[in-house]
């Protein structure tokens, strides 16, 4: 299959969450968040939540759009199937409390199916716990940021998606 487009960004998992959502679907969904806390990934169809085991180290989020279905990834800690509808054709990679980290334009609006995989999640959490024990009261913000940046095993989430159909028509709210 052919890779149509891809985007990779770094995002800070504030409250241990990173989001991927259609630019018009930015309302928080507590049910999907609870699912992410249990299963690493939670979704309501318009909004994906990725749940990290730490809240300060930046994580890499890659979104790849293919021209057809892809096999599940190998060499990862885990993966799960997802479906994501984008009425606008613009995905936002969000940092929950810190706002958008990046935007990505999809080849076209619609419903995308695929899978999310993750790697380095456990190692990043272990590094984070180890790093927290090193920080002393007199450390500057710059020194702490450097400690976060020195993580030898970055946490990565990869979304492999492919278009399956046009988006659902929007409900008219004219009364």
C-alpha positions as CSV (number, residue, x, y, z in Angstrom):
1,X,0.0,0.0,0.0
2,X,1.0,3.6,-0.6
3,X,1.6,6.1,2.1
4,X,-0.4,9.2,1.2
5,X,0.7,11.6,3.9
6,X,2.2,11.6,7.4
7,X,2.9,14.0,10.2
8,X,5.0,13.6,13.3
9,X,5.0,15.9,16.3
10,X,6.0,16.0,19.9
11,X,3.3,16.6,22.5
12,X,3.4,16.8,26.3
13,X,0.9,14.4,27.9
14,X,-0.6,16.9,30.4
15,X,-2.8,14.9,32.9
16,X,-1.1,11.9,31.1
17,X,-3.3,12.5,28.0
18,X,-2.5,13.4,24.4
19,X,-5.5,13.9,22.0
20,X,-6.1,13.5,18.3
21,X,-9.3,14.9,17.1
22,X,-11.1,16.6,14.2
23,X,-10.7,20.4,14.4
24,X,-14.4,20.8,15.0
25,X,-14.7,18.1,17.6
26,X,-12.8,19.6,20.6
27,X,-15.2,18.8,23.4
28,X,-13.9,16.7,26.2
29,X,-15.4,13.2,26.5
30,X,-15.0,11.7,30.0
31,X,-16.2,8.3,28.9
32,X,-13.5,8.1,26.2
33,X,-10.9,9.4,28.7
34,X,-11.8,6.6,31.2
35,X,-11.5,4.1,28.4
36,X,-8.0,5.4,27.6
37,X,-7.0,5.1,31.2
38,X,-8.0,1.4,31.1
39,X,-6.8,0.5,27.6
40,X,-4.2,3.1,26.6
41,X,-6.5,4.4,23.8
42,X,-10.0,5.7,24.2
43,X,-12.3,7.1,21.5
44,X,-15.8,8.4,20.8
45,X,-15.4,8.3,17.0
46,X,-14.3,11.9,16.6
47,X,-11.8,12.2,19.4
48,X,-8.9,9.8,20.4
49,X,-7.2,10.0,23.8
50,X,-3.8,8.4,24.3
51,X,-3.0,7.7,27.9
52,X,0.7,7.9,29.0
53,X,2.1,6.6,32.2
54,X,3.8,9.9,32.9
55,X,2.9,13.6,32.5
56,X,6.0,15.6,31.7
57,X,8.2,13.9,29.1
58,X,7.2,14.8,25.5
59,X,5.8,11.9,23.5
60,X,6.1,11.4,19.7
61,X,2.8,11.2,17.9
62,X,2.9,10.1,14.2
63,X,-0.1,10.0,12.0
64,X,0.2,8.1,8.7
65,X,-2.5,7.9,6.1
66,X,-2.5,5.1,3.7
67,X,-4.4,4.3,0.5
68,X,-5.7,1.1,2.0
69,X,-5.7,-1.2,5.0
70,X,-2.4,-1.9,6.7
71,X,-1.4,-5.0,8.7
72,X,-1.1,-4.6,12.5
73,X,2.4,-3.3,13.4
74,X,5.1,-5.6,14.8
75,X,7.8,-4.7,17.4
76,X,5.5,-2.6,19.6
77,X,4.3,-2.8,23.1
78,X,0.7,-2.8,22.0
79,X,-1.9,-1.7,19.5
80,X,-5.7,-1.4,19.1
81,X,-8.1,-0.8,16.2
82,X,-9.6,2.7,15.9
83,X,-12.1,4.6,13.8
84,X,-11.9,8.4,13.5
85,X,-14.3,10.7,11.7
86,X,-13.0,14.0,10.4
87,X,-15.7,16.3,8.9
88,X,-13.2,19.0,8.3
89,X,-10.3,17.0,7.0
90,X,-8.0,18.6,9.7
91,X,-6.7,16.6,12.7
92,X,-5.4,18.3,15.8
93,X,-2.8,16.7,18.0
94,X,-3.6,18.2,21.4
95,X,-1.9,18.4,24.7
96,X,-5.1,18.3,26.8
97,X,-4.4,21.2,29.2
98,X,-1.7,22.9,27.0
99,X,-3.7,23.2,23.8
100,X,-2.7,22.1,20.3
101,X,0.8,20.8,19.5
102,X,0.1,20.5,15.8
103,X,-2.4,20.1,13.0
104,X,-2.5,17.8,10.1
105,X,-4.5,18.0,6.9
106,X,-5.9,14.7,5.8
107,X,-6.1,13.8,2.1
108,X,-9.9,14.3,2.4
109,X,-12.6,14.6,5.0
110,X,-14.3,11.3,6.0
111,X,-14.2,8.3,8.2
112,X,-10.8,6.7,8.7
113,X,-10.2,3.3,10.2
114,X,-6.9,1.9,11.3
115,X,-4.9,1.2,14.4
116,X,-2.9,3.0,17.1
117,X,0.3,1.4,18.3
118,X,2.6,2.4,21.0
119,X,6.2,1.7,22.0
120,X,8.5,3.1,24.8
121,X,5.6,3.7,27.1
122,X,6.8,1.6,30.0
123,X,10.5,2.6,29.6
124,X,9.6,6.4,29.5
125,X,7.6,6.0,32.7
126,X,10.5,4.2,34.4
127,X,12.9,7.0,33.3
128,X,10.4,9.6,34.5
129,X,10.2,8.1,38.0
130,X,14.0,7.7,38.1
131,X,14.4,11.4,36.9
132,X,12.0,12.7,39.5
133,X,14.1,11.2,42.3
134,X,17.2,13.1,41.0
135,X,15.7,16.6,41.0
136,X,16.8,18.7,43.9
137,X,15.2,22.0,45.3
138,X,17.9,24.2,43.7
139,X,17.5,22.9,40.2
140,X,16.5,25.5,37.5
141,X,13.7,25.0,35.1
142,X,16.2,24.7,32.3
143,X,18.1,21.9,34.1
144,X,14.8,20.0,34.7
145,X,13.8,20.4,31.0
146,X,17.2,19.0,30.0
147,X,16.6,16.0,32.3
148,X,13.3,15.4,30.5
149,X,14.9,15.8,27.1
150,X,17.6,13.2,28.0
151,X,15.1,10.4,28.1
152,X,16.9,7.5,26.3
153,X,13.8,5.6,25.3
154,X,11.1,8.1,23.9
155,X,7.5,7.2,24.1
156,X,5.9,6.8,20.7
157,X,2.3,6.5,19.4
158,X,1.6,5.8,15.8
159,X,-1.7,6.1,14.1
160,X,-2.0,4.2,10.8
161,X,-5.2,5.3,9.1
162,X,-7.0,4.8,5.8
163,X,-10.1,6.4,4.4
164,X,-13.2,4.1,4.4
165,X,-16.1,6.5,3.6
166,X,-17.4,10.0,3.4
167,X,-18.3,11.8,6.7
168,X,-21.8,11.6,8.1
169,X,-23.9,14.7,7.0
170,X,-23.9,17.4,9.6
171,X,-27.2,17.9,11.5
172,X,-28.9,21.2,10.6
173,X,-29.5,23.1,13.8
174,X,-31.6,25.8,12.1
175,X,-35.0,26.2,13.9
